[in-house]
Amino acid sequence: MSIEESRLELRLPDEGDPTGPQPVPFASQMILGGGFEDVAPVLQAALDTTATPDEAEQVITDHGLGLWRAAVDRAQGRVGRGDLPPADDRPLYWTRLLASTTIRHWTPGFDLDEDRREGLLEAFDRASRGAASVDFPDDGVRILVSGFDPYTLDGGATGPAAETAGNNLRHGNPSGAAALALHGTEYVRSDGRTVRIQAYVLPVSYSRFARGYLEDTVGPWMRPGPQRLHASITVSQGSGSQFNLEEYNARYHAGRADNDGEQPAPSTDAVAVPADSPEVFIQVPQRWGGPEEFDLHDPPQWTRTSLPVEAMITARTGADVPRPAASRWPETDVAFGVVWNTRFEEIPDPAHAERAVRNDPVPHGFPPPEPPVAPGAGSISYRGGGGNYLSNESAYRNTLLRDRLSGGAAVAAGHIHTPDMHHFATQFGGSDELFEETRQAIVTQTAALVRAAAERV
């Protein structure tokens, strides 16, 4: 199994008696709580009827898409499933992993080499993230939104029992929950045009990003034509009690492990010298412009947002959202703040590994007292406003596609970092009122920010 799949059997300490484990693995609680306990067995039965790898791939793709649609229907209240709140994104994540183990351990009645099995695993993974279901008509205002899987699932508080996991295992991701809530929704904006929103969920995985998960989903809708997007908005979970609208995105990605324990560089605060460490820079698949050989400045070291930041901030999207108890934003008449985050960290001289932080601290008001400093000509990126992990990478790849496919003008593109959702009233409970109200407030205000952007594109 992959490292992600190995977490399926982990148990949290019992809330009432932390000296022992909970009776059921946490993943099973999420799968049952989402009403998805039949997904893996039904997939297994369907696979057993296939006679060729092509038949198996069709079955796997259909079932992956079916899981995505079921999760969207659940999140939007069309189908009642399980005991967890509809907005919870975690049942989709854990059910996808359980279904993946079914594919990984399935014994077919025909020859299936490991490369083809890996292809089947990826077909299911992509389909169950909504990548195959994105579809736009020729009319209306077309908005594409991404979310992310849960992450940082290791560590956290635990009990004395040797066989229990830390309570970080409970983590969800409000951006994934927002994607489920938004996919397929429509509304009429102030000028009478219909806004149509589609969404998908990204993996917390360097290798899958490198294989083109984002580009293959977004790229076809950025090309010129009657179905070209008006806006592509990547969303991820940040920290604190504010939404950050990220201005600068960095090509550098570095020493923080993804959900499968992979990372491009060792965990260190030192900067890898660019010429010696090409792996710390985002590479683009050749089918989306490459290049094939590493080049420090192709693709560029920096991209930036083209979302209507001022309109998204002045819309006061948090004013009509019930303020959760976990919010610490100083203005108490909104759920969370919204900030134009112009902070970034650069290496001014490529010959040296000395870093410089720009636009820090970031003012909360808009417009700022002084125009922000832009990255220096020829500088090397180290951190964008959203850091140098996969959130920043999704923002970078999305805005790079905009620049390459639409000349940087035809499609508005940028990144929203949400507040932190991980506030629990219990130490080991899978869900509770504080956690749920925080997630719901973030999802509601994320949707309002997407609408504020859609009004101006």
Buried (B, 14 or more C-beta within 10 A) or exposed (E): EBBBBEBBEBBBBBBEEBEBBBEEBBBBBBBBBBBBBEBBEEBBEBBEEBEEBEBBBBBBBBBBBBBBBBBBBBBBEEBEBBEBBBBBBBBBBBBBBBBBBBBBEBEBEEEBEEEBBEBBBBBBBBBBBBBBBBEBEEEBBBBBBBBBBBBBBBEBEBBEBEEBBBBBBBBBBBBBBBBBBBBBBEEEBEEEBEBBBBBBBBBBBBEBBBBBBBBBBBBBBBBEEEBBBBBBBBBBBBEBBBBBBBBBBBBBBBBBBBBBEEBBBEEEEEBBBBEEBBBBBBBBBEEBBBEEEEEBEEBBBBBBBBBBBEEBBEBBBBEEBEBBEBBEBEBEEBBBBBBBBBBBBBBBEBEEBEBBEBBEEBBBEBEEEEEBEBBBEEBBBBBBBBBBBBBBBBBBBBBBBBBBBBEBEBBBBBBBBBBBBBBBEBBBBBBBEBBBBBBBBBBBBBBBBBBBBBBBB
